[in-house]
Amino acid sequence: MYNPSQQSGAYIEHHHGRQYRLYNILMLLIMAVGSLAFGYANAVIATVAAQPSFILTFDLDKRANANELIGLINSLYFAGGFAGCLSSSFGSDRWGRRWGIAIPTLITILAAALMAGSVNIGMFIFFRFASGFGGFMLLAAIPVWMSEVAPPSIRGALVSVHNLALLIGYSVATWTGYGLYHHDSMIVWRMQFVILCVLAGLLLPLLTVVPESPRWLLLRDRIQEAEKVLHRLHPAEEARIELRQIQRQFEIDRQLESSWVSMLIKPSYRKRCLMGFGLTVAIQLTGPLVINNYGPTVYALLGYGVEKQLLYLSGWVTTSIAGSICSLYLIQVVTRPVLFSGGMIASVACLSAEAGLVARYASTPEALANPNKSALRAAVAMFYIFIFVLECSLGGVQYVYLGEIFPTHIRSKGMAIGTSGLALMNVIWLQVAPLAFQGIGWRFYLCFICPSTFAAVVIYFTLPDTRGLPLESVGALFGDEVRGDERNQDEMNFHEGLSEKRGEGPIEKNGIMEGVITTDHIEKTK
């Protein structure tokens, strides 16, 4: 794992008791409503496109280019998502983290309403693009706010709630689609987008009771407001420590560039951008989209129709929720590089097993003519094992890590860059995968197995561990100047001088030298 050789001075000893109030947890759960809305928006098309009423409304059963139109609906959603990610930082930085969430929520509601009321396929496709734009803005904006209000000790678990709620949104979308499949009404598919309006609409009034990020307030010199928020989020001692540490670090950060150009020019910022973007790309290289691509083929060979396929899809998504719940514990006890690299290796193992099963039992004419149902059931089981492993170790942790490695004044831009990698990879796979599967079949899996294995090794040896560190201390891992807490400085200097006279080293508390993040401490936190 990455071993920083040089650290700048920063006192990081936070309150050793509980660092949060129940109010903090409640606010994070309220904000997760937005995560749930994004998850629903992202997954709803999978069941809508299979609804007979949707197919009949837009004559997709008669159009020669029906498959191309469905592909366009999917790819333009993620293209809109890519643009939305890169736009997400504007509102968050200028008007505050809450406005950075409220604006995409409004876009999502408007897009969902107009998709529900679409009178032709062109109108639907356009507002599906708009839905991706607003949805991915939400995806990028929410974990920024969560990272900035969560206490260091359990930040990983609390920010992972974003991914858990997102998956619950996926599940709501798929189970709703399954439940409505046999309804004959022509408005059934429209109702699924009305539900999206309701879910996203719930967040708007709730945002009025959610506090602004104290870090954003301090960046704007609104000290009294920030102090009030911190005392509502944390116990008094922890609030006092956090306020002092943030203020001292911002004395440095306010003097630094925060433009998009600086993200590429300043070495420590550029390194973060490469890590963040590379991480989300690497996770997509494990093949979550591709491993499920053969799902319909396997289900059909088992004799299941569209209804059963929707049922299996719903079960698959529900399994991901179980994995995400497990990640709430793992992220607290396993270092970030180990969790990422271990999760990628485990995902590659699942991908390899799936590739072997598909190659032998779902690709050749002989296998298709005489299906081996036991082997095909094993392939279905591998779908489920894969998604459980992925969400245990990779799905939610990526958002936590993106929120940790960037300093406050560029955090929203960093999150935008990182999440844009996720959207971009989905655009690429949706364009490439159909042609690749048609041309080389199951061998396309090898395009994921090899780079994922390489990425797992690179991640283990290059990504620093941020688990448990205050956000203002993480910069030391990237060589940035970090200014820590100088409370009781005169007393500390007196004791240090006394220790030197006695021939002793600097005073140490709990393995942490006063005023210094030591390399030894960084290693112990891994």
PLY file of the C-alpha trace (Angstrom):
ply
format ascii 1.0
element vertex 526
property float x
property float y
property float z
element edge 525
property int vertex1
property int vertex2
end_header
0.00 0.00 0.00
0.99 3.59 -0.47
3.41 4.72 2.24
3.80 8.49 2.50
7.40 9.35 3.22
6.84 12.86 4.36
4.07 14.43 6.39
3.52 18.02 7.39
2.47 19.02 10.88
-1.16 18.53 11.79
-2.79 17.62 15.07
-5.48 15.04 14.31
-6.50 13.74 17.73
-10.27 14.10 17.74
-12.68 13.37 20.55
-12.33 9.71 21.59
-15.99 9.31 22.52
-18.94 9.42 20.17
-18.26 12.06 17.51
-21.83 12.54 16.32
-25.31 13.34 17.52
-28.42 11.48 16.40
-29.33 14.66 14.52
-26.30 14.01 12.30
-27.55 10.52 11.42
-31.08 11.79 10.79
-29.89 14.51 8.39
-27.80 11.99 6.44
-30.80 9.67 6.13
-32.96 12.56 4.92
-30.40 13.46 2.26
-30.33 9.81 1.18
-33.85 10.34 -0.22
-32.09 12.06 -3.12
-29.82 9.03 -3.56
-32.90 6.80 -3.67
-34.48 9.03 -6.33
-31.35 8.78 -8.48
-31.29 5.00 -8.13
-34.91 4.79 -9.25
-34.27 7.13 -12.21
-31.25 5.10 -13.26
-32.98 1.71 -13.17
-36.54 2.48 -14.25
-35.89 2.14 -17.98
-34.91 -1.54 -17.59
-38.50 -2.47 -16.75
-40.26 0.30 -18.70
-38.68 -0.87 -21.97
-40.16 -4.34 -21.38
-43.68 -3.05 -20.66
-46.14 -3.94 -23.47
-47.82 -0.54 -23.01
-44.52 1.29 -23.66
-43.80 -0.81 -26.74
-47.29 -0.20 -28.17
-47.30 3.55 -27.37
-44.23 4.18 -29.52
-44.85 1.37 -32.06
-41.60 -0.33 -31.12
-43.10 -3.65 -32.19
-43.40 -2.32 -35.76
-40.32 -0.14 -36.16
-37.36 -1.66 -37.98
-34.99 0.44 -35.85
-36.59 -0.44 -32.50
-33.37 -1.91 -31.06
-31.41 1.17 -32.10
-33.97 3.43 -30.42
-33.77 1.46 -27.16
-29.99 1.68 -27.37
-30.25 5.43 -27.91
-32.51 5.81 -24.88
-29.88 4.10 -22.74
-26.73 5.68 -24.14
-28.09 9.25 -24.21
-29.11 8.91 -20.57
-25.49 8.27 -19.62
-24.26 10.94 -22.05
-26.51 13.37 -20.18
-25.08 11.94 -16.98
-21.52 12.70 -18.09
-22.47 16.31 -18.79
-24.38 16.48 -15.51
-21.40 15.26 -13.49
-19.12 17.92 -14.92
-21.78 20.60 -14.26
-22.49 19.56 -10.68
-19.80 21.66 -9.02
-21.09 25.00 -10.31
-24.11 25.30 -8.02
-22.43 23.53 -5.09
-19.49 25.93 -5.07
-21.36 29.14 -5.84
-24.60 28.85 -3.84
-23.89 26.08 -1.37
-24.11 22.31 -1.17
-27.87 22.32 -0.59
-28.55 24.37 -3.73
-26.17 22.05 -5.57
-28.61 19.27 -4.66
-31.87 21.21 -5.07
-31.15 22.26 -8.67
-30.64 18.73 -10.07
-33.64 17.56 -8.05
-35.78 20.11 -9.90
-34.31 18.99 -13.24
-35.04 15.35 -12.38
-38.66 16.13 -11.48
-39.22 18.14 -14.66
-37.60 15.49 -16.87
-39.62 12.69 -15.25
-42.88 14.60 -15.69
-42.19 15.23 -19.36
-41.15 11.63 -19.98
-44.43 10.54 -18.40
-46.25 12.88 -20.77
-44.21 12.13 -23.90
-46.27 12.01 -27.10
-43.54 10.59 -29.35
-40.29 8.68 -29.04
-38.14 11.73 -29.87
-39.61 13.68 -26.96
-39.04 10.73 -24.63
-35.41 10.33 -25.70
-34.69 14.04 -25.21
-36.04 14.10 -21.68
-34.32 10.82 -20.88
-31.11 12.73 -21.67
-32.27 15.52 -19.33
-33.02 12.92 -16.66
-29.46 11.64 -16.90
-28.15 15.21 -16.65
-30.09 15.93 -13.46
-29.68 12.46 -11.99
-25.91 12.35 -12.25
-25.67 15.86 -10.85
-27.42 14.42 -7.80
-25.09 11.43 -7.78
-22.08 13.77 -7.58
-23.50 16.43 -5.24
-24.97 14.32 -2.43
-21.78 12.51 -1.28
-19.94 15.86 -1.18
-22.42 17.15 1.41
-22.38 13.83 3.28
-18.58 13.79 3.48
-18.53 17.30 4.90
-20.99 16.66 7.74
-19.98 13.10 8.76
-17.53 12.64 11.67
-14.12 11.08 10.88
-14.61 7.96 13.01
-17.62 6.61 11.06
-17.50 8.70 7.89
-17.06 5.61 5.72
-20.24 3.93 6.93
-22.33 7.11 6.92
-21.36 8.21 3.40
-21.91 4.64 2.17
-25.58 5.18 2.98
-25.61 7.12 -0.31
-24.96 3.91 -2.24
-27.31 1.85 -0.08
-30.18 4.26 -0.75
-29.28 4.30 -4.44
-29.62 0.52 -4.57
-32.91 0.66 -2.71
-34.06 3.02 -5.47
-32.94 0.45 -8.05
-34.93 -2.19 -6.21
-38.07 -0.04 -6.00
-37.87 0.55 -9.77
-37.43 -3.12 -10.70
-40.05 -4.50 -8.31
-42.52 -1.81 -9.42
-41.94 -2.79 -13.04
-42.42 -6.45 -12.22
-45.63 -5.74 -10.32
-47.09 -3.66 -13.16
-46.07 -6.00 -15.98
-49.47 -7.70 -16.35
-51.55 -4.52 -16.20
-53.07 -3.82 -19.60
-53.60 -0.08 -19.20
-51.67 2.08 -21.66
-50.66 4.46 -18.88
-48.83 1.84 -16.80
-45.38 2.81 -18.05
-46.17 6.50 -17.54
-47.03 5.81 -13.90
-43.49 4.59 -13.30
-42.19 8.06 -14.14
-44.88 9.68 -12.01
-43.44 7.66 -9.11
-40.04 9.19 -9.92
-41.58 12.66 -9.68
-42.92 11.79 -6.23
-39.62 10.35 -4.96
-37.58 13.32 -6.16
-40.29 15.72 -5.00
-39.99 14.41 -1.44
-36.45 15.76 -1.23
-37.27 19.41 -1.96
-39.21 20.20 1.26
-36.80 18.05 3.26
-33.88 20.20 2.07
-35.32 23.10 4.06
-34.56 21.28 7.33
-31.13 19.96 6.31
-28.21 22.19 7.39
-25.74 23.67 4.97
-22.29 22.12 4.96
-20.25 23.79 7.74
-17.16 23.59 5.57
-18.80 25.50 2.75
-20.02 28.10 5.27
-16.49 28.55 6.61
-15.15 28.94 3.07
-17.54 31.90 2.82
-16.45 33.28 6.23
-19.87 32.57 7.74
-18.24 31.46 10.96
-21.16 31.78 13.36
-23.46 29.78 11.09
-20.81 27.08 10.65
-20.21 26.86 14.40
-23.93 26.51 15.04
-24.21 23.69 12.48
-21.19 21.86 13.90
-22.65 21.95 17.41
-25.90 20.50 16.09
-24.05 17.72 14.28
-21.43 16.80 16.91
-20.99 16.80 20.69
-19.52 20.04 22.05
-15.90 18.86 22.35
-15.82 17.30 18.87
-17.52 20.37 17.37
-14.89 22.62 18.96
-12.00 20.48 17.70
-13.44 20.23 14.19
-14.17 23.95 13.95
-10.61 24.83 14.96
-9.05 22.33 12.59
-11.18 23.44 9.63
-10.47 27.13 10.31
-6.73 26.59 10.51
-6.64 24.55 7.32
-8.76 27.09 5.47
-6.17 29.76 6.27
-4.04 27.87 3.75
-6.73 26.66 1.35
-8.22 30.12 0.76
-4.95 31.18 -0.82
-4.93 28.27 -3.26
-6.34 28.09 -6.77
-9.65 26.27 -7.18
-10.21 26.60 -10.93
-10.61 23.72 -13.36
-7.22 24.61 -14.83
-5.56 24.26 -11.43
-6.94 20.72 -11.21
-4.65 19.83 -14.09
-1.67 22.09 -13.34
-1.08 21.60 -9.60
0.66 18.21 -9.17
-1.17 17.14 -5.99
-4.55 18.06 -7.54
-3.70 16.30 -10.79
-2.71 13.19 -8.85
-6.05 13.21 -7.04
-7.93 13.63 -10.32
-6.12 10.70 -11.90
-6.80 8.57 -8.84
-10.47 9.53 -8.64
-11.22 9.16 -12.34
-9.07 6.05 -12.63
-10.80 4.44 -9.66
-14.32 4.73 -11.06
-13.13 3.59 -14.49
-11.35 0.61 -12.92
-14.47 -0.40 -11.00
-16.50 -0.33 -14.21
-13.81 -2.53 -15.77
-14.86 -5.31 -13.41
-17.82 -5.73 -15.76
-21.06 -5.05 -13.84
-22.76 -4.18 -17.11
-21.22 -7.02 -19.08
-21.66 -9.85 -16.59
-25.40 -9.27 -16.72
-25.47 -8.95 -20.51
-25.94 -12.69 -20.99
-28.67 -12.74 -18.35
-31.60 -12.77 -20.82
-29.90 -15.51 -22.87
-29.37 -17.71 -19.82
-32.89 -17.06 -18.52
-34.42 -17.88 -21.92
-32.46 -21.15 -22.13
-33.87 -22.07 -18.73
-37.32 -21.60 -20.25
-38.17 -18.30 -18.57
-40.18 -15.63 -20.36
-40.09 -11.86 -19.94
-42.02 -11.96 -16.66
-39.56 -14.35 -15.02
-36.65 -12.37 -16.41
-38.01 -9.27 -14.68
-38.33 -11.31 -11.49
-34.70 -12.44 -11.71
-33.60 -8.87 -12.40
-35.48 -7.66 -9.31
-33.88 -10.38 -7.21
-30.45 -9.49 -8.58
-30.86 -5.86 -7.55
-32.17 -6.85 -4.12
-29.06 -8.98 -3.60
-26.96 -5.88 -4.21
-28.65 -4.24 -1.21
-27.43 -7.06 1.04
-23.90 -6.48 -0.24
-24.15 -2.76 0.40
-25.29 -3.38 3.98
-22.20 -5.56 4.53
-20.01 -2.77 3.18
-21.15 -0.47 6.01
-19.12 -2.69 8.34
-16.24 -3.56 6.04
-15.46 0.06 5.23
-14.91 0.74 8.93
-12.47 -2.12 9.55
-10.64 -2.64 6.25
-8.25 -0.12 4.72
-9.38 1.55 1.51
-6.65 0.10 -0.79
-7.22 -3.45 0.52
-10.99 -3.13 0.12
-10.67 -1.83 -3.45
-8.04 -4.28 -4.66
-9.54 -7.26 -2.82
-12.98 -6.46 -4.19
-11.64 -6.20 -7.72
-9.83 -9.54 -7.47
-12.98 -11.21 -6.10
-15.04 -9.64 -8.89
-12.55 -10.88 -11.47
-12.89 -14.39 -10.02
-16.66 -14.20 -10.48
-16.21 -12.80 -13.98
-13.84 -15.63 -14.89
-16.27 -18.27 -13.64
-19.11 -16.63 -15.55
-17.00 -16.49 -18.72
-16.26 -20.21 -18.45
-19.91 -21.14 -17.92
-21.13 -18.93 -20.77
-18.41 -20.19 -23.13
-19.26 -23.82 -22.46
-23.02 -23.78 -21.93
-24.51 -20.65 -23.53
-22.52 -19.86 -26.67
-22.19 -22.82 -29.03
-25.03 -24.07 -31.28
-24.90 -27.46 -29.55
-25.25 -25.88 -26.10
-28.13 -23.69 -27.24
-29.92 -26.67 -28.80
-29.45 -28.89 -25.73
-29.18 -26.58 -22.71
-27.54 -27.91 -19.55
-29.91 -26.44 -17.00
-27.71 -27.20 -13.99
-24.81 -25.29 -15.53
-27.12 -22.45 -16.54
-28.44 -22.22 -12.99
-24.83 -21.97 -11.84
-24.38 -19.08 -14.29
-27.41 -17.34 -12.78
-26.01 -17.91 -9.29
-22.76 -16.31 -10.43
-24.69 -13.17 -11.43
-25.92 -12.92 -7.85
-22.56 -13.68 -6.22
-20.87 -11.09 -8.43
-23.20 -8.24 -7.52
-22.98 -9.10 -3.81
-19.16 -9.02 -3.93
-19.15 -5.81 -5.96
-21.39 -3.93 -3.55
-19.57 -5.30 -0.49
-16.27 -3.82 -1.55
-16.53 -1.35 -4.42
-19.96 0.14 -5.06
-20.33 2.55 -2.15
-16.68 2.88 -1.16
-15.85 4.77 -4.36
-18.10 7.69 -3.36
-16.60 7.74 0.13
-13.07 7.85 -1.24
-13.81 10.56 -3.79
-15.20 12.74 -1.02
-12.12 12.17 1.14
-9.16 12.75 -1.17
-10.09 16.25 -2.39
-9.81 19.34 -0.13
-12.96 21.34 0.53
-12.33 24.15 -1.95
-12.13 21.68 -4.87
-14.12 18.74 -3.46
-17.18 19.25 -5.66
-14.99 19.50 -8.76
-13.09 16.38 -7.75
-16.31 14.46 -7.18
-17.53 15.67 -10.58
-14.42 14.31 -12.28
-14.61 10.99 -10.46
-18.29 10.31 -11.11
-17.94 11.39 -14.74
-15.73 8.33 -15.21
-18.65 6.14 -14.19
-21.02 7.79 -16.69
-18.43 7.80 -19.49
-17.66 4.10 -19.11
-21.36 3.25 -19.32
-21.65 5.25 -22.56
-18.68 3.35 -24.00
-19.89 -0.10 -22.96
-23.41 0.50 -24.25
-21.92 1.37 -27.64
-19.19 -1.28 -27.76
-20.72 -4.24 -25.92
-23.45 -5.20 -28.45
-20.94 -5.23 -31.33
-18.32 -7.02 -29.24
-20.70 -9.72 -28.05
-21.91 -10.22 -31.61
-18.36 -10.39 -32.95
-16.34 -12.24 -30.31
-19.04 -13.46 -27.91
-17.95 -14.61 -24.46
-14.31 -13.68 -25.22
-15.32 -10.08 -24.57
-15.12 -11.01 -20.89
-11.33 -11.22 -21.28
-11.30 -7.49 -22.06
-12.40 -6.99 -18.45
-10.55 -9.76 -16.63
-7.05 -8.69 -17.70
-7.25 -4.90 -17.08
-9.16 -5.41 -13.82
-6.42 -7.66 -12.47
-3.79 -5.09 -13.41
-5.85 -2.26 -11.88
-6.21 -4.17 -8.59
-2.42 -4.36 -8.24
-1.93 -0.69 -9.13
-4.61 0.40 -6.66
-3.09 -1.62 -3.82
0.33 -0.06 -4.21
-0.58 3.53 -5.11
-3.79 4.64 -3.38
-3.28 6.09 0.12
-5.52 4.98 2.96
-7.84 7.72 4.24
-9.83 5.64 6.73
-10.56 7.55 9.93
-8.56 10.66 9.01
-10.17 14.10 9.36
-10.78 15.60 5.92
-8.39 18.47 6.68
-5.55 15.99 7.37
-5.85 13.98 4.15
-3.88 16.56 2.16
-0.71 15.45 3.95
-0.95 12.15 2.08
-0.58 14.05 -1.19
2.24 16.34 -0.08
0.05 19.38 0.57
0.71 21.75 3.45
-1.58 20.82 6.33
-2.03 23.09 9.31
-3.35 21.33 12.39
-4.63 22.25 15.80
-2.33 24.47 17.85
-4.36 24.51 21.02
-2.39 24.99 24.21
0.65 25.75 22.07
2.60 27.41 24.88
2.04 24.42 27.15
3.01 22.04 24.36
6.21 23.97 23.63
7.09 23.96 27.34
6.71 20.19 27.62
8.61 19.59 24.38
11.47 21.75 25.64
11.45 19.91 28.95
11.53 16.57 27.14
14.50 17.65 25.03
16.41 18.70 28.15
15.79 15.23 29.57
17.00 13.66 26.35
13.51 12.46 25.45
11.71 12.73 22.12
8.53 14.68 21.37
5.56 13.99 23.60
3.34 11.29 22.20
-0.35 10.62 22.83
-2.00 7.44 21.63
0.75 6.86 19.07
0.33 10.38 17.65
3.00 12.99 18.24
1.55 16.28 19.38
1.18 18.53 16.36
2.36 15.94 13.82
0.75 13.28 11.64
3.51 10.70 11.67
4.22 8.08 9.04
3.89 5.51 11.82
0.36 6.71 12.54
-0.58 6.54 8.88
0.61 2.93 8.79
-1.34 2.07 11.95
-4.55 3.39 10.45
-4.31 0.99 7.54
0 1
1 2
2 3
3 4
4 5
5 6
6 7
7 8
8 9
9 10
10 11
11 12
12 13
13 14
14 15
15 16
16 17
17 18
18 19
19 20
20 21
21 22
22 23
23 24
24 25
25 26
26 27
27 28
28 29
29 30
30 31
31 32
32 33
33 34
34 35
35 36
36 37
37 38
38 39
39 40
40 41
41 42
42 43
43 44
44 45
45 46
46 47
47 48
48 49
49 50
50 51
51 52
52 53
53 54
54 55
55 56
56 57
57 58
58 59
59 60
60 61
61 62
62 63
63 64
64 65
65 66
66 67
67 68
68 69
69 70
70 71
71 72
72 73
73 74
74 75
75 76
76 77
77 78
78 79
79 80
80 81
81 82
82 83
83 84
84 85
85 86
86 87
87 88
88 89
89 90
90 91
91 92
92 93
93 94
94 95
95 96
96 97
97 98
98 99
99 100
100 101
101 102
102 103
103 104
104 105
105 106
106 107
107 108
108 109
109 110
110 111
111 112
112 113
113 114
114 115
115 116
116 117
117 118
118 119
119 120
120 121
121 122
122 123
123 124
124 125
125 126
126 127
127 128
128 129
129 130
130 131
131 132
132 133
133 134
134 135
135 136
136 137
137 138
138 139
139 140
140 141
141 142
142 143
143 144
144 145
145 146
146 147
147 148
148 149
149 150
150 151
151 152
152 153
153 154
154 155
155 156
156 157
157 158
158 159
159 160
160 161
161 162
162 163
163 164
164 165
165 166
166 167
167 168
168 169
169 170
170 171
171 172
172 173
173 174
174 175
175 176
176 177
177 178
178 179
179 180
180 181
181 182
182 183
183 184
184 185
185 186
186 187
187 188
188 189
189 190
190 191
191 192
192 193
193 194
194 195
195 196
196 197
197 198
198 199
199 200
200 201
201 202
202 203
203 204
204 205
205 206
206 207
207 208
208 209
209 210
210 211
211 212
212 213
213 214
214 215
215 216
216 217
217 218
218 219
219 220
220 221
221 222
222 223
223 224
224 225
225 226
226 227
227 228
228 229
229 230
230 231
231 232
232 233
233 234
234 235
235 236
236 237
237 238
238 239
239 240
240 241
241 242
242 243
243 244
244 245
245 246
246 247
247 248
248 249
249 250
250 251
251 252
252 253
253 254
254 255
255 256
256 257
257 258
258 259
259 260
260 261
261 262
262 263
263 264
264 265
265 266
266 267
267 268
268 269
269 270
270 271
271 272
272 273
273 274
274 275
275 276
276 277
277 278
278 279
279 280
280 281
281 282
282 283
283 284
284 285
285 286
286 287
287 288
288 289
289 290
290 291
291 292
292 293
293 294
294 295
295 296
296 297
297 298
298 299
299 300
300 301
301 302
302 303
303 304
304 305
305 306
306 307
307 308
308 309
309 310
310 311
311 312
312 313
313 314
314 315
315 316
316 317
317 318
318 319
319 320
320 321
321 322
322 323
323 324
324 325
325 326
326 327
327 328
328 329
329 330
330 331
331 332
332 333
333 334
334 335
335 336
336 337
337 338
338 339
339 340
340 341
341 342
342 343
343 344
344 345
345 346
346 347
347 348
348 349
349 350
350 351
351 352
352 353
353 354
354 355
355 356
356 357
357 358
358 359
359 360
360 361
361 362
362 363
363 364
364 365
365 366
366 367
367 368
368 369
369 370
370 371
371 372
372 373
373 374
374 375
375 376
376 377
377 378
378 379
379 380
380 381
381 382
382 383
383 384
384 385
385 386
386 387
387 388
388 389
389 390
390 391
391 392
392 393
393 394
394 395
395 396
396 397
397 398
398 399
399 400
400 401
401 402
402 403
403 404
404 405
405 406
406 407
407 408
408 409
409 410
410 411
411 412
412 413
413 414
414 415
415 416
416 417
417 418
418 419
419 420
420 421
421 422
422 423
423 424
424 425
425 426
426 427
427 428
428 429
429 430
430 431
431 432
432 433
433 434
434 435
435 436
436 437
437 438
438 439
439 440
440 441
441 442
442 443
443 444
444 445
445 446
446 447
447 448
448 449
449 450
450 451
451 452
452 453
453 454
454 455
455 456
456 457
457 458
458 459
459 460
460 461
461 462
462 463
463 464
464 465
465 466
466 467
467 468
468 469
469 470
470 471
471 472
472 473
473 474
474 475
475 476
476 477
477 478
478 479
479 480
480 481
481 482
482 483
483 484
484 485
485 486
486 487
487 488
488 489
489 490
490 491
491 492
492 493
493 494
494 495
495 496
496 497
497 498
498 499
499 500
500 501
501 502
502 503
503 504
504 505
505 506
506 507
507 508
508 509
509 510
510 511
511 512
512 513
513 514
514 515
515 516
516 517
517 518
518 519
519 520
520 521
521 522
522 523
523 524
524 525
